[in-house]
Amino acid sequence: MRTYETVTIVKPQLSDGEVVELLNTVKDFITKAGGEIVSEEKLGRRKFSHEIHHIRDGFYVYLKFRAEPAFIKNWDEMAKLNESILRSIVMLSIEVKAKPAAPAAK
């Protein structure tokens, strides 16, 4: 399993309760496919720099999850078919390990 991050933009017409319901549906979709949720964050409503389907703002949701690579194709299909989702992008999460600091020269 690999770790992925996704940012999903939801239509602004949805109420806060509907956004929570959609988020629960998405999390269920991941877990039913054998994945696991690592973290989630609601980033709130933000304005777009360009309109998407004549819409000027959206509700941003960030998810970090673990899943098999084949799952990403299913994710893309689900995001395209769900009318509440305007855009969604999935990225492979790469954790950068910090190098130890070099000793100070005397």
C-alpha positions as CSV (number, residue, x, y, z in Angstrom):
1,M,0.0,0.0,0.0
2,R,1.1,3.5,-0.7
3,T,0.3,6.8,0.9
4,Y,-1.7,9.4,-1.2
5,E,-2.9,12.9,-0.7
6,T,-5.9,14.4,-2.3
7,V,-7.4,17.8,-2.5
8,T,-11.1,17.8,-3.6
9,I,-13.2,20.9,-4.4
10,V,-16.9,20.5,-3.6
11,K,-19.7,22.7,-5.0
12,P,-20.3,25.8,-2.8
13,Q,-24.1,25.2,-2.9
14,L,-23.8,22.3,-0.4
15,S,-24.5,23.0,3.2
16,D,-22.0,22.2,5.9
17,G,-24.0,19.0,6.7
18,E,-24.0,17.9,3.1
19,V,-20.2,18.5,2.9
20,V,-19.8,16.3,6.0
21,E,-22.1,13.6,4.4
22,L,-20.1,13.7,1.2
23,L,-16.8,13.4,3.1
24,N,-18.1,10.4,5.0
25,T,-19.2,8.8,1.7
26,V,-15.7,9.4,0.3
27,K,-14.0,7.9,3.4
28,D,-16.3,4.9,3.2
29,F,-15.3,4.5,-0.5
30,I,-11.7,4.4,0.5
31,T,-12.1,2.0,3.4
32,K,-14.4,-0.4,1.4
33,A,-11.6,-0.7,-1.2
34,G,-9.2,-1.8,1.5
35,G,-7.6,1.6,2.2
36,E,-7.2,3.5,5.4
37,I,-7.6,7.2,6.2
38,V,-4.5,8.7,7.7
39,S,-5.7,12.3,8.1
40,E,-8.4,14.7,6.9
41,E,-8.8,18.5,7.0
42,K,-11.5,20.8,5.9
43,L,-9.8,23.8,4.3
44,G,-13.0,25.8,4.0
45,R,-14.5,27.9,1.2
46,R,-12.2,29.7,-1.2
47,K,-12.5,31.8,-4.3
48,F,-11.1,30.4,-7.6
49,S,-8.8,32.4,-9.8
50,H,-10.8,31.1,-12.8
51,E,-14.4,30.0,-13.0
52,I,-15.2,26.3,-13.1
53,H,-18.5,25.6,-14.9
54,H,-19.5,29.2,-14.1
55,I,-18.8,28.7,-10.4
56,R,-16.5,31.2,-8.6
57,D,-15.8,29.4,-5.3
58,G,-15.8,26.0,-3.7
59,F,-15.3,24.1,-0.5
60,Y,-11.8,22.5,-0.3
61,V,-11.2,19.2,1.5
62,Y,-7.8,17.5,2.1
63,L,-7.4,13.8,2.7
64,K,-4.4,11.7,3.3
65,F,-4.9,8.0,2.9
66,R,-3.2,4.6,2.2
67,A,-4.4,2.4,-0.7
68,E,-3.2,0.2,-3.4
69,P,-2.1,1.9,-6.7
70,A,-5.0,0.3,-8.7
71,F,-7.5,2.2,-6.5
72,I,-6.5,5.6,-7.9
73,K,-8.3,4.8,-11.2
74,N,-11.5,4.0,-9.3
75,W,-11.1,7.2,-7.4
76,D,-10.9,9.2,-10.6
77,E,-14.0,7.6,-12.0
78,M,-15.9,8.2,-8.7
79,A,-14.9,11.9,-8.7
80,K,-16.0,12.4,-12.3
81,L,-19.4,10.8,-11.7
82,N,-20.2,12.6,-8.4
83,E,-22.0,15.8,-9.3
84,S,-21.1,17.4,-6.0
85,I,-17.3,17.3,-6.8
86,L,-16.0,20.0,-9.0
87,R,-12.3,18.9,-9.1
88,S,-10.2,16.3,-7.4
89,I,-6.5,15.6,-7.7
90,V,-4.6,12.7,-6.1
91,M,-0.8,12.8,-5.5
92,L,1.6,10.2,-4.2
93,S,2.7,11.4,-0.7
94,I,6.5,11.3,-0.3
95,E,7.8,12.0,3.1
96,V,11.1,13.8,3.1
97,K,13.5,12.7,5.8
98,A,15.6,15.5,7.2
99,K,19.3,15.0,7.1
100,P,21.1,15.5,10.4
101,A,22.8,18.8,10.7
102,A,26.5,18.9,10.0
103,P,28.7,19.6,13.1
104,A,29.7,23.2,13.5
105,A,33.3,23.9,12.5
106,K,35.6,25.3,15.2
